[in-house]
Amino acid sequence: GLPPELSRFCQLRDRRLSCTNIDTGARLPGKYTFQIQIKPKSNAQSIQQKLDIEIQPKPLPQVVSFVSKQTQLEKGKLLNLGWNLKNFSKLGQLQVMGQIKGGIPIPLKTYDFTQQIPPQLTKQCKSPINETLTCANVNLGLPVKPGNYAISLLPVSKNGQKQSSPSKPIQVQVKPTAPKILAFTLNGLSSQTNPSFFLKSGQIMNLNWQ
């Protein structure tokens, strides 16, 4: 008769044994070999068959393109970004990484995609088509320290499996803010009015500027 552990999966009809939905316990990606072996009650030689299968890993979210029209901007200005990303349903987070020349990468912004498109990106991102997410005109604040930065996107999967590769970085130069003259007056009159005075000997002129 059937052993108790197989009674839920196997049927014996007309001397034919059929078993389905046997749990192998194989869950992780990799190559597996399964073997079935029949040992007759008589002393006849046993019969066996092998089955080789490979479990592929689930596709990771991947950045297809990452662009910006800006290569230089003044300190305090916003960087405008756009990207295409595939395997959207597997995306948990999207990190914008920044690395100043000679430094280490640091996260500049993290978007949470565990509940679909986050509110701060609903106007910049279209509904995914064929598992591809397209976003444009995403503004990002950069560090205030002037210098050359490499900006990249790092997708993080929902289930925390093997990390996706970051995008090819965008090179951006943050320039120091140029000094500006806000006001320049002579005896209270703006330089824009081109003031002129007739001075007596020893008369004092007052200059003010910002």
C-alpha positions in Angstrom: 0.0 0.0 0.0 0.9 3.7 -0.1 3.0 5.0 2.7 1.1 7.6 4.8 3.3 10.5 3.8 2.4 10.0 0.1 -1.3 9.4 0.5 -2.2 13.1 -0.2 -0.2 13.1 -3.4 -0.5 9.7 -5.0 -3.2 7.5 -6.5 -2.9 3.8 -7.4 -5.3 2.6 -10.2 -5.0 -0.4 -12.4 -1.5 -1.1 -11.1 -0.4 2.4 -12.1 0.9 4.8 -9.5 0.5 8.5 -10.2 2.0 11.2 -7.8 1.7 14.9 -8.3 2.7 18.1 -6.5 5.4 16.6 -4.4 7.2 19.5 -2.6 11.0 19.2 -3.2 11.9 22.0 -0.9 13.9 23.7 -3.6 13.5 27.4 -3.2 16.7 29.2 -3.9 18.1 29.9 -7.4 20.6 27.3 -8.7 20.9 24.0 -10.4 19.2 20.9 -9.0 19.2 17.2 -9.8 16.2 15.1 -8.8 16.3 11.3 -9.0 13.5 8.7 -8.7 14.4 5.1 -8.1 12.2 2.0 -8.2 13.3 -1.2 -6.3 11.3 -4.2 -7.3 10.3 -6.7 -4.6 12.2 -9.3 -6.5 15.9 -9.3 -6.9 15.6 -7.6 -10.3 17.8 -4.6 -10.9 16.5 -1.3 -9.7 15.2 1.3 -12.2 16.0 5.0 -11.8 15.7 8.3 -13.7 17.2 11.7 -13.2 15.8 15.2 -13.9 18.0 18.2 -14.0 16.4 21.7 -13.6 17.6 25.2 -12.9 15.8 27.8 -10.9 16.4 31.2 -12.2 16.6 34.2 -9.8 13.7 36.6 -9.9 14.6 39.6 -12.2 16.0 42.6 -10.3 14.9 46.2 -10.9 17.4 47.7 -13.3 18.1 51.3 -14.6 17.9 51.4 -18.4 18.8 55.1 -18.8 19.6 57.9 -16.4 20.0 61.4 -17.9 20.3 65.1 -17.1 20.7 68.1 -19.4 22.8 69.9 -16.8 26.6 69.4 -16.4 27.2 72.5 -14.4 25.1 74.4 -11.9 25.6 77.0 -9.1 25.5 76.1 -5.5 22.0 76.0 -4.3 20.4 75.3 -7.7 18.4 72.1 -8.4 19.6 69.4 -10.7 17.0 68.1 -13.2 16.9 64.3 -13.7 15.1 61.7 -15.7 15.3 57.9 -15.9 13.8 54.6 -17.3 13.8 51.6 -15.1 12.6 48.0 -15.9 11.2 45.3 -13.7 9.2 47.9 -11.8 7.1 45.4 -9.7 10.3 44.2 -8.0 11.4 47.8 -7.0 11.3 48.5 -3.2 13.4 51.7 -3.0 15.3 54.0 -5.4 18.3 55.8 -4.1 20.0 58.7 -5.7 23.7 58.5 -4.8 26.2 61.3 -4.9 30.0 61.0 -4.8 32.3 64.0 -4.8 35.7 63.5 -6.5 37.9 61.6 -4.1 35.0 60.8 -1.7 32.7 57.9 -1.0 29.1 57.5 -2.4 26.4 58.9 -0.1 22.6 58.8 -0.5 21.2 62.2 -1.6 17.6 61.1 -1.8 15.6 57.8 -1.2 12.3 57.2 -2.8 10.0 54.4 -1.3 8.3 52.3 -3.9 6.9 49.6 -1.7 3.4 51.1 -2.2 3.8 51.9 -5.9 4.9 55.4 -7.0 5.6 57.7 -4.0 3.6 60.9 -3.7 6.5 63.2 -4.5 7.0 61.5 -7.9 3.4 61.2 -9.1 3.7 64.2 -11.4 7.1 63.3 -12.7 6.5 59.5 -13.3 4.1 57.9 -15.7 2.2 54.7 -14.9 4.5 51.7 -15.7 4.1 50.2 -19.1 5.4 46.6 -19.6 7.1 46.8 -16.3 9.1 49.9 -17.3 8.9 53.1 -15.2 9.6 56.4 -16.9 10.2 59.6 -14.9 11.3 63.1 -16.1 11.8 66.5 -14.6 12.7 65.2 -11.2 14.4 68.0 -9.2 17.2 67.2 -6.8 19.1 69.3 -4.4 22.9 68.7 -4.4 25.4 69.2 -1.5 26.4 72.8 -0.9 30.1 72.1 -1.2 31.3 73.1 -4.6 33.1 70.4 -6.6 32.8 67.6 -9.2 30.1 65.1 -8.4 29.1 61.7 -9.8 25.3 61.2 -9.5 23.9 57.7 -10.0 20.7 55.7 -9.3 20.7 52.6 -7.2 17.5 50.4 -7.3 16.8 48.2 -4.2 14.5 45.2 -4.6 11.5 44.5 -2.4 12.6 41.2 -1.0 16.2 42.2 -0.3 17.8 39.6 -2.6 21.0 40.3 -4.4 21.5 44.0 -4.9 21.0 45.6 -8.3 23.8 47.4 -10.1 23.9 51.2 -9.9 23.3 53.2 -13.1 26.1 54.7 -15.1 26.9 58.0 -13.2 26.2 61.5 -14.4 29.0 64.0 -14.0 28.0 67.3 -12.6 30.1 70.3 -11.4 28.7 72.4 -8.6 30.1 75.9 -8.9 30.5 78.4 -6.1 28.0 81.2 -6.1 29.5 84.3 -7.8 29.7 87.4 -5.6 27.1 90.1 -6.4 26.9 93.8 -5.6 23.4 94.3 -4.1 23.7 98.0 -3.4 26.2 100.8 -3.8 25.3 104.4 -2.7 27.1 107.7 -2.6 25.7 110.1 0.1 22.5 108.0 0.1 22.1 108.1 -3.7 22.2 104.9 -5.7 25.0 104.4 -8.2 22.3 103.5 -10.7 21.3 107.2 -10.8 24.8 108.3 -11.7 25.0 110.9 -9.0 27.3 113.9 -9.4 28.4 116.4 -6.7 30.3 119.6 -6.4 32.5 119.3 -3.4 34.1 121.9 -1.2 37.5 121.4 0.2 37.4 119.1 3.2 33.8 118.0 2.5 33.2 114.3 3.4 31.5 111.8 1.0 29.8 108.7 2.4 30.0 105.4 0.5 27.9 102.4 1.4 27.6 99.0 -0.3 26.3 95.5 0.1 
